Amino acid sequence: MSCCKACSLKVKRRLSKVCLRNIRNLSMPGSKFPDWFSQESVVHFSERKNRTIKAVIVCVVVSLDREIPEKWRYFPDVPDIKAIMLDQNKPIFSTSLNLRGIPKFHEDQIHICRYSNINPLVSFLKDGCKIQVRKLNPPVIEGVEVKKSGIHLIFEDDDDYDGNEELMDESEQSVSKKLADFFNSYEEDNQV
């Protein structure tokens, strides 16, 4: 959905909680993500009694310089941004975020990557670990800017409810329902 603001706005408003619960990657024009994502560059993981970690959602807003060489415009994704897991400040796992699509125009792109418990980013987590989003140094592609990033940890029962959540308080709603509500009310300041 890169570079199509009119289409992306319509799609954003139709994203359902079922779709968002099962989605692995979502990339589209935009510069906002929910404020209940961490607003820090690092998230600290603490085990919760009787609640296992089920997933990690990483969200980044990326901007690309207009001067990106033409050969990179057809590259399927942006390779410069990683999620890194640290234990006692030492990297134990890292993965490049699957940021699909390099836009043809200079505009912000929002990328949401959801990792389930079969991914090492989730399965290797233990008490005291940290997850951070970092840009490669030196970068593969010059001109990639991470404007902001956020991480949300999903624990058991945070995203398991299948029923109607319309009448529930936001604090009781599933993560997927809150994401769907966010996109259903999504407005960009400069929509075309």
N, C-alpha and C positions, 0 to 999 in steps of 0.2 A: 504494500500500500504506500510505498515511498512516493512522495511528491504529488499526491492527489488529495488535497485538503477537503474538497467537496465530498469525495467518496469516503474518506476516512471518517469524517464527522458522522455520516449516516451509518457506517459500520459500527463505530464506537457506541452509538445509541442503541444498537441491536445486540450487543454482546450479552449473552445470558450467563447466569452463574454456572450452569452445566458446562458451557463452552469454556469459560475461564478456569474452571476446576481441572479440565483436561488439557488445556493448552500448554505447550512447552515454550513457545516463542511467539511474541507479538511485536511487530515493528510498524510504526506509523508516524506521520507528522504530528508533532506536539511538543510541549515543553513542561507539562505538568504531570505529576503523579500524586497519589493519595498522601495526605499528611501523616497517616498512621504508619507509613514506611519510616524506617530510621532516617533521620536527617544527618546522621554522622557518617564519616567515611569508613568507620569500623563498627561492627556489631559484635558484642561479647555474648557467647553462648553459655547459659547456665542450665543444667539439667533440671527438670521439673519432676517431682515425685508423681509417679503413676501417669505421666503424660510424656510419651516419646515424641521425638521430633519426626515429622512426616514429610516436610518439604521446606525449601528455601526459595523465596522469590527475590530476584535481583532486578532492579529497575534503574535504567540510566537514561539521561537526556544527553544526546550527542549532537554536536555541530561539526560540520565539515567545512574547511576553508574552500573558497571558490577556486583556488589555485591547485586543487588536486589534479594530478596528471590524468589525462584521458584514459590511459591504460588501466588505472585503478577504478574508473567509473563502472567497469563491467565486472569487477570482482564481486563474487556473490555475497560477501559479508565484510564487516569491519574487523580486522584481526587484532587490533591494538589494545583491547580492553579485556582485563582478566578479573576473575573472582579468585581471591587467594585466601586459603585457610592457614592460620597461624596457631601454633601451640608454643607457649612461652616465647612469643615473638619470633619463632623460627617457622618458615614456610614448610608445611607438610603436604599440601596439595594446592594445585592451581588449575584453572580451566579458563580457556578463552570463552568469553560470552558469545553466544550464537546470535550476533547482530546482523540480521538479514537485510540486504539491500543498501546500496550506497546511493543516496539521492542525487538527482541531476541538478537540483537547485540548492542554494545555500539556505537551508532552513533547519530548524531543530527537529530531531527525530527522537521519539520515545521508544525505548526497547524494554520489554518485559520478558524475563527468562525465568521459567519455573523449573526447579530441580526436585525430583521426587526422591524418596528414601533409597532408591537403588543407585543413585548417583553418589560418588565419593564425597562430593561437597556436602551431602547430608549424612551419609552413612559413617563417615570418618569423624563427625563432630563428637566431641566429648567435653565434659565440663571444663571451662576455662579457655576453650578455643575462641579465636576471633575470626571473623570473615571481613575482608575488605575488598573494595573495588579499586583497581589500580590500572593506570595506563602504562603500557610498555615504555621503557626508556633504554635505548633509543627506540622510537616508534618504527613500525613497518611502513606506515603511510604518514607522511608529514601533513599537518593541518587538521588532525582529528582532535577535537576538544571535548572532554567530558564536562558538561556544564553542571550537572548534579547527579547524584546517585543515591539510591536507598535500598535497604535490604529489609525483608520481613520474614521472620521465622514462623513456620506453621507447625503447631503441635497437635497431637491427637485431640480430636473433637473440635478443633478450630475451623475445620472445613468439611465436616462430615454430614451436616444436616441436609436432607433431601427434600424436606417439605417446604411449604409456603412460608417465607420469612417476612412478608410485607408488613405484618403488624408487630414484628419484634423490634425491640430497641436496638439501635446500631451496635451497642456493646455485646449483644447476644447473637448478632448475625454472623453467618459464616464469612470467611475471608473472600470466597468467590462472590457472594452476594454483595459485599461491600465494594468489591472491584467493579461488579456490574453496575451498581448504583453510581459509582464515581464516573464511569464512562457514559452512562445514560444522561448524566447532567453535565458532561464535559463541554466546556466552552473555551475556545482560544480567543485571546484578545484581538488577534488579527485574522480571523477567518475570512476566507474569500467567498 
